[in-house]
Amino acid sequence: MLPSNITSTHPAAFLLVGIPGLEHLHIWISIPFCFAYTLALLGNCTLLFIIRADAALHEPMYLFLAMLATIDLVLSSTTLPKMLAIFWLRDREINFFACLVQMFFLHSFSIMESAVLLAMAFDRYVAICKPLHYTTVLTGSLITKIGMATVARAVTLMTPLPFLLRGFHYCRGPVIAHCYCEHMAVVRLACGDTRFNNIYGIAVAMLIVVLDLLFVILSYVFILQAVLHLASQEARYKAFGTCVSHIGALLSTYTPVVISSVMHRVARRAAPHVHILLAIFYLLFPPMVNPIIYGVKTKQIRDHVLSLFQRKNM
């Protein structure tokens, strides 16, 4: 039984269902999830190790990549360990405050990821459109300020949510029909007027995705114009080739968001597990594939990885 707390309007703990309707398949579902999480850990830790160890990679592009790898590690580690505990050990209970912390980290680092992808688009814009000013524009000081602004924006936007949720009375029971503490899944259990939470959550999501994506697209419009003005076709391929990894990271992050958004509108009557699986896909897919994309497409990182394997085989 869940411990009760009569002095508070909120339960002492919540119960996470996992994936509603697929409880009998939890063990089997956990296998690809565990595999993806293991790949995400190995890939992003390897990226961070290589960037830290090689002084030649202490450039803006790779520093932003290190930020992205760190965010991906936190995003996947915020949810997957507890998710696997639900699937393997049936450990469904999560403390109320632990739930709020998980929700805060989950949504904050999602916002940070979007900001870092925007910063990487700016990096490619300066590198291709203003190559002579690259080192003077993207200084260590500016990169630090971008990193601090990324964290400050996410924390500022997400800090109100735990305090708002703490003030609600939860009369619809402690059972969350999800495998992690997602904001709206928790709000659905609350009584009283939750309109502000609903509007605020949607507004923040739309503001972040639309605004960041708009500036990313704008950056690539300028990049494309600059590339098309290059004299030789070889120079065009080389210039645009430096953007391939970033475009891959953008697609891996925003494609699940778009698919999930479309599904929520087109398939509203779809079973709950469909939407939950899409949400998990969004959390797992980018951390898993981003290291692969950058490892394959970025020569410096690829060469470093190959040299590590060659040393082991000697």
Secondary structure, 3 states (H helix, E strand, C coil): CCCCCCCCCCCCEEEECCCCCCHHHHHHHHHHHHHHHHHHHHHHHHHHHHHHHCHHHCCHHHHHHHHHHHHHHHHHHHHHHHHHHHHHHCCCEEEHHHHHHHHHHHHHHHHHHHHHHHHHHHHHHHHHHCHHHHHHHCCHHHHHHHHHHHHHHHHHHHCHHHHHHHCCCCCCCCEECCCCCCHHHHHCCCCCCCHHHHHHHHHHHHHHHHHHHHHHHHHHHHHHHHHHCCCCHHHHHHHHHCCHHHHHHHHHHHHHHHHHHHHHHHCCCCCHHHHHHHHHHHHHHHHHHHHHHHHHHCHHHHHHHHHHHHHHHC
